[in-house]
Amino acid sequence: MYLIIGLGNPEEQYAKTRHNMGFSTINKIADKYNVSFDKKKFDALYVDTIIEGEKVILVKPQTYMNLSGTSVRQFVQFYKVPMDKLIIIYDDIDIDKGIIKIRKKGGPGTHNGMKSVEQEIATDIFPRVRVGIGAPTYKNDMINYVIGQVPKEEYEVLEKGIEKAADAVVDIIKNGIDHAMNKYN
């Protein structure tokens, strides 16, 4: 069984923002498999489905980004998922727009959502898919950059990364993380 968690902020207000690349990717996967987030628990919306013959739980924590770890920890503890079957998807300012990076483990960098996840589950050894959003022109504009509205033309570029990330997650499930890293990194 895989636990696939996209990080983001509640979608009503924050849909299509740069900080919601995790949610957008999870939504893309759900759309591909014709499922919708019809369940709530552990401060999250979730759905279980089958992808490439594997049971998968898709999760969108509703705690706001900086507290994502509390929801992630509850899912990990309840389902007793091995860390190599946990995949976290999130935005990354250090990667160009439309590009993704897959890693087996690693630190959170400057990402507060990932800091929360790693603190709550007490490890950084789990796969992650980082969706590039590029950096703002002015570093002191970071908050507005990640949660502000995105121009349509730019979002079209971000959507390419969302699509790649969704395909990469399915590839991890089907062929393993090494294959996906070779294909998408």
Solvent accessible surface area in square Angstrom, and as a share of the most:
residue,aa,sasa,rsa
1,M,65,0.29
2,Y,17,0.06
3,L,0,0.00
4,I,0,0.00
5,I,0,0.00
6,G,0,0.00
7,L,0,0.00
8,G,1,0.01
9,N,8,0.04
10,P,29,0.18
11,E,45,0.20
12,E,184,0.83
13,Q,124,0.55
14,Y,30,0.11
15,A,47,0.36
16,K,117,0.49
17,T,0,0.00
18,R,18,0.07
19,H,25,0.11
20,N,2,0.01
21,M,0,0.00
22,G,0,0.00
23,F,1,0.00
24,S,19,0.12
25,T,0,0.00
26,I,0,0.00
27,N,43,0.22
28,K,64,0.27
29,I,0,0.00
30,A,3,0.02
31,D,106,0.55
32,K,86,0.37
33,Y,67,0.25
34,N,140,0.72
35,V,37,0.21
36,S,76,0.49
37,F,38,0.16
38,D,105,0.55
39,K,74,0.31
40,K,158,0.67
41,K,58,0.25
42,F,51,0.21
43,D,85,0.44
44,A,3,0.02
45,L,41,0.20
46,Y,20,0.08
47,V,8,0.05
48,D,53,0.27
49,T,20,0.11
50,I,105,0.53
51,I,0,0.00
52,E,82,0.37
53,G,69,0.66
54,E,58,0.26
55,K,88,0.37
56,V,0,0.00
57,I,1,0.01
58,L,0,0.00
59,V,0,0.00
60,K,10,0.04
61,P,2,0.01
62,Q,49,0.22
63,T,23,0.13
64,Y,113,0.43
65,M,4,0.02
66,N,85,0.44
67,L,107,0.53
68,S,0,0.00
69,G,0,0.00
70,T,40,0.23
71,S,0,0.00
72,V,0,0.00
73,R,70,0.25
74,Q,47,0.21
75,F,0,0.00
76,V,18,0.10
77,Q,107,0.47
78,F,120,0.50
79,Y,53,0.20
80,K,169,0.72
81,V,8,0.05
82,P,79,0.50
83,M,53,0.24
84,D,93,0.48
85,K,54,0.23
86,L,0,0.00
87,I,0,0.00
88,I,0,0.00
89,I,0,0.00
90,Y,5,0.02
91,D,2,0.01
92,D,16,0.08
93,I,28,0.14
94,D,116,0.60
95,I,11,0.06
96,D,105,0.54
97,K,74,0.31
98,G,5,0.05
99,I,76,0.39
100,I,2,0.01
101,K,73,0.31
102,I,0,0.00
103,R,91,0.33
104,K,92,0.39
105,K,113,0.48
106,G,9,0.08
107,G,38,0.37
108,P,37,0.24
109,G,56,0.54
110,T,103,0.60
111,H,19,0.09
112,N,74,0.38
113,G,0,0.00
114,M,0,0.00
115,K,91,0.38
116,S,14,0.09
117,V,0,0.00
118,E,23,0.10
119,Q,147,0.66
120,E,56,0.25
121,I,25,0.13
122,A,89,0.69
123,T,36,0.21
124,D,52,0.27
125,I,106,0.54
126,F,1,0.00
127,P,8,0.05
128,R,0,0.00
129,V,0,0.00
130,R,40,0.15
131,V,0,0.00
132,G,0,0.00
133,I,0,0.00
134,G,9,0.09
135,A,51,0.39
136,P,10,0.07
137,T,121,0.70
138,Y,153,0.58
139,K,130,0.55
140,N,148,0.76
141,D,60,0.31
142,M,51,0.23
143,I,131,0.66
144,N,94,0.48
145,Y,23,0.09
146,V,14,0.08
147,I,56,0.29
148,G,15,0.15
149,Q,130,0.58
150,V,20,0.11
151,P,72,0.45
152,K,150,0.64
153,E,123,0.55
154,E,30,0.14
155,Y,18,0.07
156,E,87,0.39
157,V,60,0.34
158,L,0,0.00
159,E,73,0.33
160,K,127,0.54
161,G,0,0.00
162,I,5,0.02
163,E,65,0.29
164,K,79,0.33
165,A,0,0.00
166,A,0,0.00
167,D,51,0.26
168,A,0,0.00
169,V,0,0.00
170,V,23,0.13
171,D,11,0.06
172,I,5,0.02
173,I,13,0.06
174,K,124,0.53
175,N,71,0.36
176,G,30,0.29
177,I,30,0.15
178,D,81,0.42
179,H,84,0.38
180,A,0,0.00
181,M,51,0.23
182,N,130,0.67
183,K,127,0.54
184,Y,47,0.18
185,N,84,0.43
